[in-house]
Amino acid sequence: MKIISARRASLPLLFVPVVFGPLSAMAAEEQTLIVSATPQAVSELDTPAAVSVVRGEDLRHAAPRINLSESLGSVPGLQIQNRQNYAQDLQLSVRGFGARSTFGVRGIRMYVDGIPATMPDGQGQTSNIDLSSVESIDVLRGPFSALYGNASGGVININTQTGQQPPVVEASSYYGSYGTWRYGMKATGAVGDGTQAGDVDYAVSTTRFTTHGYRDHSGARKNLANAKLGVRIDDASKLTLIFNSVDMKANDPGGLSYQEWQNNPRQSPRGDQYNTRKTIKQTQAGIRYDRQLSAQDDLSVMMYAGEREMTQYQSIPDTAQTVNRAHSGGVIDMQRHYQGIDTRWTHRGELLVPVTFTTGLNYENMSENRRGYENFVMNNGAPDYGVKGDKRRDERNLMWNLDPYLQTQWQLTQKLSVEAGVRYSSVWFDSNDRYITPQNGDDSGDASYHKWLPAGAVKYAVTDAWNLYAAAGRGFETPTINELSYRPDGKGGLNINLQPSTNNTYEVGSKTRIGNGILTAALFRTDTDNEIVVDTNNDGRTSYKNAGKTRRQGVEIALDQQFAENWKLKMAWTYLDATYRTNVCNNADCSGNRMPGIARNMGYASLGWEPEEGWYAGADARYMSDVMANDANTAKAPSYTVVGLNTGYKLNYGKWGMDIFGRVDNLFDKTYSGSEIVNASRDRYYEPAPGRNYGVGLSVSYRFE
């Protein structure tokens, strides 16, 4: 049986959108948001969009440096939770986009030094991010995130450190509860000041992480390496080489029903029975060329390539595979190759008023060989699980995108500016079935999706320290390869009824500089058609469907403040009302229900005494309201508040530096679900979080001055 699904549109002949945007005439050195994968400076105050910048120093302060979830709680609108399951990655969503993901990251574009951590189909991961070498993390929410193309309900851009003088070598380690151990080395430095031909900068980091895990069958180990080398070619150009590698093995404890959670939150009955686990090996490299063509023109070219190998053993009973001969098995064996290029040209000038425009072309492609096997062999008439058995799937999947984009910026008056951009996103998917039997026909198929993605904003500078803005934009999200691969009826073949979702977002906001800090507030609403949601989740196999219409609306407020020289205060609150506007349930009317996996209220507060040297201490508190676990809203995870404390000592002695700290998390031993598996089969929604836990860390550095 040949299955072909296609949704095609022709590229209009005229690519002449009228777009505008702000260019700060009073501070030309401040760069506002640039729609490109190439890392750029982001101004929280001047960018007419909801954007938060988190410094690498804050990420590493008295922290294990293992997961992004440790330190991004201060970002409003970002819901990031640790599943306590390294086989399935963090659960991450921005204003509700990505909340449906049962593993990995969906609906959010992620970049590390300009290299996408999100594939062309919108599927991403955080496992290759080295927190020890992060310089900054930019989190973009709202209309302008749509200008990053497919599956950009939010954008997370990670920039790693660029080496500078003097050279520094650092060794760091962390040891915590449940046998958690991380240790690593980092070296940064430069030859020259980076302005002369032949100047070189470098940053190299390597980390090893191991843990027994809080839950049974949740142990993991990960080796991670990251390197960046910059070479100044001449006065006008620079070449940067980037390398990243991750090698990980992790057991998968799976989800629990509410009764299982209450009886014993650390148990893993399916993990023990099926020996569920995952191994990942990924290596990627990139090269970025930046050249100043003239005083008004800049050129940037980013090229990258990588490969990823993954093997996963799932908790699927043998009967589900033997009864249905079209079943693809309980073992996924995948090899993936991906590469891309992003070329960007920026021009600054005047056309009655100061104007800047950026235009570029982004191309990405991915090819994967995906095979499925039974996760058992028969031994004396009984299944022996956790062993690769007979082949049940063999296919080659291709996906690629070609996206031209344009953004211009106009400073209409000293106080008033407008900004807008447009991207024409085209995504192609093609699957070639190489496993054809009498019981399993040819399930090959293809699909293509095309969409104009415009966005615009108006900014008014009330004072030099207070900006107001309004923004609007359209985004879209295609199904991922995994989401297209499985049909709700359990039969083989592509899920041809699954269509991309489209959304329109409107936002107004205020940003105010207060002393050494910033206060931001945003009011937003997003209406989505054909929202992609979980349909069925049975025996480890998840299928998806379109949900008609949904609405997300809410408020985000954040304060990042430093006062009295050494005191630091961070506060954030998010109210997010995410509901279905049409029925998505098979056996009941769910219109008006809350969307699962999304907290209606989230709060964060931290206060710390952080001098340059000597003793320091801090406390943080995180609140999350209850979270619905299924579309019918018949199950939910209760609300919770957790508190953490840390203290440490920093010492600088000549060329040596030392930082030693201790911390306790979940101080009051709160019992709560750290994340939820949306619409999980047999009501196994809950992934319990650990109770009170402890950790100590040490870093020692030496400066070659």
N, C-alpha and C positions, 0 to 999 in steps of 0.2 A: 504494500500500500504506500503510495507516494503522497506525502502531506506537504503542501506548500501554502505558507501564509505570507502575504505581502501587503504592506501599507505604504504606498509610494506617493511621492509628490515631486514635481519638477522644480528645479531651482529657477526662480524668476530671473529674467534677463537683466532687469534693472536692480542693482544693489546700491540704491541711493537713499538710505534712510536719513532723515533729518535728526541729528543727535547733538546734544550739547552737554556741557559739564563745567565744573569749577576748576579754576587754576588760581592758586593763591598768589596774587600780585605783590602782596606785602612780604611774603616769605616764600620765594621761589624754590628754596632748597627743600621745602616740605613737599613730598610726593603723596598725592591722594591715591585712591584705589586704582590699580591697573588690572584690567581683565586679561590675565595671562598666567600660565603656569610658572613663568619665570619669577623668582622671588623679588619683591619690591618692598620698599619701606611703606608702612601703613601708619597714617596718623589717626589715632582714635578720635581726636577732637574734630578734625577737618573733613574726614570722610563722611559723606551724606548717607550713611548706612549704619546698621547695627553691627559694629565690629569690636572685638575685644582682643587685646594684645597681652599675652602672658610671657614674662621673661623667663629664660632658662634658669637664672639664679633662684627665682621663686619656686620653680618646679623641683629643684634639687635641695631646697632648704629643709633640713631635718626630715628628709623623705627617703623611702627605700629605693627610688629610681627604677621601679619595675613596670608600673602601669600608668597610663595617662589619667586614670580615674583618681589617682592620689591627689592631684593638684589642680584639676580643671573645674572643681565645684564652684569656683568663684565666677564662672562665666554664665551669665543669665541665658536662659533658653536652651542650654546644653544639658541634656540628661545623659550622664555617662556612668555606667554601673559595672562593677566587677562581678562576673558570673561565678567566680571561683572555679573556672573551667577554662584552662588554657587551650583546650582543643577547639573551643568555639569562640574565642576572642572576647573582647569587651562588648557590652551592649551600649550602643551609642546612637543618640538621636538629637536632632536640632529642630526645635519647635514641632516636635512630633514626627518629622521625617526620619525614617530609619527605624522606627519603633517596632515595625513588624518583623524585623530580622531575627530569625532563630539562631543564626550564627554569622560571624563576620559583621561587616558594616554595609548597609544599604542606604541609598537615597542621599548620601553625603559625599562630596568630592574631597579627597585628601591628597596632599602633596608633601613630599619630603625633598627639600632642595630642588624643587621644580619637577621632580620625577613623580608621576602619579602613583599613589598607593591605592587608587581606584582604577579598575579596569574599564575598558570602553563600555561595557554593559552596565556599569554602576555598582559592581561588587568590589568591596575593598577590605583591607585588613590593617591592623595596627601593630602586628607582630614585629615589623622591621624597624620600628622607631627606637632609636637609642637615646634615652633621656639624659645620659651623661654628657652628650655632646650637643644638646639642643641650645640654640641661641635665643629663639623666640618662637611662639606659636600664635598665629593670627586665626581667630574664629569669626567668620563672616556669616551673618544671618540676614534673612529678609530678601527683598526684591533683587538686589544686585548679585546675589549668589547665582541666580539663573544664568548670568552671563558666562559662567564656567561650563555650560553645556548640560548634557544628560545627567540626571540623578544628582543635581546640585541643590537640594533643599537647604543645604548649608555647606560651607567650605572651611576646611581646616588646613592651614598652610604651615608646615613645620620648617623652620630654617635652622640648620646646624651651624656651629661656630666656625668662623673664619680665623685662621691662625694669625697672630700678631706678635710683635716683640714685647717682652723678652720670651724666649722659649720656656715652656712650663711642662713638667711631667707630673701626673697625678695618679695615685693609686687609691682606690676606694673600695669599701666593702660594707655589707649590711647583713645582719643575721636577725631573724625574727621567728615568731611562733610557727609551729607546724613544719619545722625543718627548712624554713625559707632561708636561702643564702644567695647573695649576689656579690660578686667581686669583679673588678675590672681595672683597666689601665687606660690612660688618655695622655696624648702628647700634642701640644699645640705650639706654634712658633712661626717665625717669618725671617726671611733674608731680605733686608731692605725695608723701606716704609710703604711699599706697594705702589709708588708713583713712577718708578723708573723701570726702563726695559730690563728684563732679567730678574726682577724682584719675584720672590716666591713666598707663598704662605701655605701652611699645612695644618691639618687637624686630623688626628687618627685616634680612634677609640675602639676598644674591644671589651666585651662583657660576657660573663657566664652567670647563669641563673639556674638554681635548682630548688625544688620544693617537694615535700611530701604531700602538701595540700591539706586544706581544712577538712574536706570530706574524704570518705573512703574512695579509693580508685580515682584520685584527682592529682596524683603526682605529675611533675613536669620538669623538663630541663631544656634550656635554650642557650645557644651560643650566638652572639651577635657581634658584628664588626661594621664599622662605619669609617669612611675616610673621605677627605676633601682636600684637593691640591689646586692652588691657584697660581698661575704664571702670568706676569705682566709682559705682554709681547712687545708693546711700544707705548708711547705716550697716550694713545687713543684706544687701545684694545687690550682685553684680558681674556685668558682661557682658563676655565675651571673644570677639573676632572672630579667626578663623584663616584664612589663605590660603596655598595652595601651588601651584606650577606647575613642570612639568618638560617640556623639549623635547629629545629625544635622537635621534640617528642613529648606528647602529652596524653595522659589518660583522660577519658571522658566520663564523669560521674552521672551525667544525665539529670533530668528533672524529677521532682517528687510530687506526689499528690499531697493535698493538705494534711491528710491523716498521717502519711509517712513522714512529712515534715515535723509534725507535732510529736510523733513517737520517737523519732531519732533523726535530727536534721543532718547528721554526718553520714548517714548510710547511702549506699549506691547499689541497690539491688540489681538493676539492669547492667550497670557497669561491671559488676562482679560476674554476672551470668554470661554476658556476651563478650567480655574483655574489650569493651569499646575504647578506641584510642585513635590518635592521629599523628602522623609524622609529616614534617614540612621541611623542604630545603629550597631556599630562594636566593638567587644572586642577581644583582643588577648593577649596571654602570651607566653613567651619563657624562656628557660633555656640553658645557655652556660657553658660547662665544659672545662677548659683549664688546661693542665698538661704538665710539662716539664719531659719527660721520662728519658732523660739523657742530657749531655752537648751538644749532637748533634741532639736530637730528641724531637719534640713537638707534642702533640695530642690536637685536638680541636673538640668538638662535640656540635652542635647547634640543639636544638629541639624546635618546636613551634606549637601552635594550636590556631585557632580563629574561630569566627562566625560573620556573617554579615547579617543583615536584611535590605531590601530596598523595598520601595513602591514608584512608580513613575506614575504620571498622565500626559499623553501626549496630544498634540493638534491634535487629529485625528478625522475627521468628522464622524458622525454616519453613513452616506451613505457608506463610505469606508468599514465599518464593516458589515453592513447589506447586501450589495450587494454581497460581497465576504464572504461566510460562512467559508472559510478556514482562514480568517483573525484572528490574535491572540489577537485583542482588543487594547484598548488605555490605559490600566492600567497594569503595570508590578508589580507583587508581588513575591518577591524572598527571600529565606532563603539559606544561603551558609555556609558550614563548610569547613575549610581548615587546613591542618597540614603538617609538613615536618621535615626532619632531614638532616643535612649536617655534615659529618664526614671527618676530614682532618688530615693528618699526614705529617709533614715536617722533612726532614733529611738534616743536613749540614755536609759536609765532604770534602774529596779530592779524585780525581781520575785523577792523573797526574796534574790537576789544581784544584783550589777550586770549589766545586760543591754543589748545593743545589737542592733538588727536593721536590715537594709537590704533593701528590696524595690524592684523596678523592672520595667520592660518595655522590651524592645529590639526595634526593627523596622528591617529593612534590605531594600532591593530593588535590583535591577539589571536593566536591559534592554539588549540589544545587537543590532545588526544586523551579521550576519557573512556575508561573501561570499567565495567562492573563485574563483580564476582560474587558468588554465594559466600556468606560469612561462616560457613560450617562445612564439615565433612562428616559423613556417617561412620560411626564406630559402634559395631555390634548392634545396629538398628537404632541407635540414638545419635542425635546431632552433637558434634563436638564443636562448640562455637569459638570464635576468635581465630579461625584458621581460614585462609583463602581457599575457596573451593572452585567449582566450575564457573566458566565465563558466562555472563548473562548480558553483557553490553559491550559494544565497541563502536565508537564514533569519533569523528573528527569535526570539531566545532571551530568556526571562524567568526570573528566579530571585528568590525573596524568602524571608525568615524572620520569624517572630514568636515571641519568646522571653520569657516571664515568668521572673523569678528571685527567689530569697529567700535571705538569709543572716542568721543570728543569732549572737550572741556572748554567752557566759555565763562569768563569773569565779566558779567554784564555791568555791574557797578562795584564799588569798593565793598559793599555788604552783600549783594545779591549775586548768586551764581546758580546755574542749572547744569545738570549732568544727565546724560543718557547714553545708552549703547545698544547694540544689537548683535546677535549671534545667530547664524543659520546652522543648526545642528542636524547632521545626517548620520544615522547609525544603521549599519547593515549586520545581519546575522544569517549564517548559513551552517547547516548541519548535514553531514554525510554519514549515513548509517552503514556500518561495515559488519554488523551482526544480524544476519537475516536467516531465519529458520522457518520451517512450516508453521510453527506456533508464534513466530515473531516476524512480522512483515517488515518491509522497508519503511522506516520512520524518518527518512530524510526530509528536510524542509528548509525554507528560508523566509526571512522577513526583513523589511526595511522600514525605518521611521524617520520622518523629516519634520522639522519645526523651526519657525522663526521665534527667537527668544529676545524680546525687547525689554528694556528697563530704563527708567528715568528718575531723576530726583531734582528737587529745588532746595537750596540751602540759603538761609539768611543769617548773617552774623550780627546778632543783637549788640554784642560787644566783642572785644578781642578774645574774651574767654568764654563766650556763650554763643552757641550755634543752635538754630532750629532747622529742621529739615522735613521734607515729605518725599516719599518715594513710592514707585509702583513698578511691577514687573511680571513677566510671565515665564514659567518654567515647565519642564516636562521630565518624565521619568519612564524609561523603557523597562520591560522585564529583564532580569538578568538571565544568563544562560541556565542557571539552576532553576529559576522560576519557570522558564519555558519548557524545561526538560520533563516535568512530571505532570500528568493529567489527574484531575480529581477522581475520575472513575477507576484509577489504578491500572489502566491499560497503557501499553507502550505508545510512543509517538509524542510529538510536540503538543504543548498546550496552546492550540491555535486560536482559542477564544480569548486569550489574554492580550490586552491592548495596553499601550502606554497611558499613563495618567498625565493630565495637564493641570496646571494650577495658576491662579492669579493672586498676587500678594500686594497688599497696600499697607503702608507704614508711615507713621509720623513719629518724630523723636526730638529729644533735646539733649545737648551735651554741654556741660559746664565745667570749666577748670576751676578747682577750689584749692588754692595753695599749691601743695605738691601732690595733688590728686585730681581725680575726675569723677563727676557724677553724671550718669547717663540714664535716660529713660526712653522707652519705645512702646508705642501702642500699635498693634498689627492685626491683620486679618488675612487669612489665606483660604480661598475656595478652590476645591479640587474636583475635577471630573475623572471618572474611571480610576479612582484610588486603588492601588494594588494592595490586596490584603491576603492573609492566610485563609485558605478555604478548608483544607483538611490537613491533619498532622497525625498520621497513623504509622505505628511501628517504625519510627525514625524517618519516615518519608513525608515531606511537606509539599503540598500543592497550593496554588494561588489562584485568585480570581479578581475581577474588577468589582469595586464596591459602589459604583454610581457616584454620588456626590458626598463630599465631606466638607467640614468647615473647622478651621483652627483659628482661634482669636484669643488675644491676651495682652498682657502687659509685662515688660521686663524693666527692672530697676537695678542699678549696680553702683556701688561706691568703692573706689580704690584710693585710699588716702594714707599719706605719710605725714606724721605730725610730731612735734616735740623732738625732732631730729631722728630718733631711733624707734619710735612707735609706728607700727603699720597696721592699718585696719582695712579689711575687705568685707563687703556685704553685698548680697545679691538676692533678689526675689523674682520669681517667675510665676505668673498666673497664666495657665494655658487651658482653654476650654476647647477640647477636640471632640467633635461629635459626628456621627453618621447622619446625613440628611435624607438618605434613602435606605431601604431595607437591604441588609446583607446576609441575614440569617436564612438558613434553609427551612427551618421548622417553626419560626416565630418572626414577629415583626420587631426588627432591631432599629428602625429609624428613630433618631433622637438619642440613641445610646451613646455612651462615651466610647471612643476608640481605645482598644486595649493597648497596654504597654506604655501609656502616657500618664504621668502624674499631673494632676490639675494644679497643684501648688508645690513649689520647690523653694527652699530657703538655704542660705549659706552665710556664715559669719566667722571671721577669724581675727584675732588680735594678738600681736606679737611684739616683744621687745627684742630688736635685732640690731645691736651695735656692730661696728666693723670688727671689733675684737672683744674678747671676754665672754662672760656668760650671756646666754640668750634663752628665751622661753616664749612659748606661745600656746594658744588653744584655738580649736575650731569646732564648729557645730554645723551639722547638716540635717535638714528636715526634708522629708518627702511625704506627700500625702498619699492616700491609698491609690493603687493602680489596678485597673480592671485587667483580668487575665484572658477574657474571651469576649467575642462580639456580643454574646447574649447578656453580658454583664451579670452573670450568675456566680462568678468567682472573682475574687480580688485579693491582692496582697495588702495587708494593713499598712497604715501610715507608720512612720518611725522618725525618731530623732537620735542621732549618734554624736558623741563628743570625743574629741581627741586632744591629747596633751603632748607637748614636746619640750625638751630642754637640752642645751648643749653648751659647748665651750669652743671658741675660736682662738687660736694662738698663732701669731706670726713671729718667728725668731730668725732674723736675718733673711736668708733666701728660702727658709723653710716655712711652710704653712700647715696647720693642722686644724681639723674640725671633727669633734667627737660629739655624738648626740645619742639620746634615748627617746623613745616615744611609746605611748600607749594609745591604742585605737579602740573605739567602742567602750569607753571608760566605764559606763554603767551596765555593761554586759547585756545590751538590748538584744532580744531575739527578733529577727526580721528576715525577710526575703530580699536578698541582694539584687535579684533580677527575676524576670518572669519570661517563660517561653509562651508566646502568644498562641492561643488556640491549640495547645498541646493535646495529644491523644490521651484518653483515660484520665483526664484532669491532672496530668503531671506538669503543672505550670511552674512550680516553685524551685528556685535555686538558692538555698539558704546561705546567708552570710555568717561569718564567724562571730563568736562572742568576743569578750575582752581579749585583746592580743597585744603582744609587746614586740619591740625591736630595738636594736642598737646599731649605730653606724659609725664609721671612721673613714676619713679621707686625709691623705698626706700628700703635699705637693712640694716641688722644688723648682725655683726660678733660676735659670742660667743667665744671670746678669753680669 
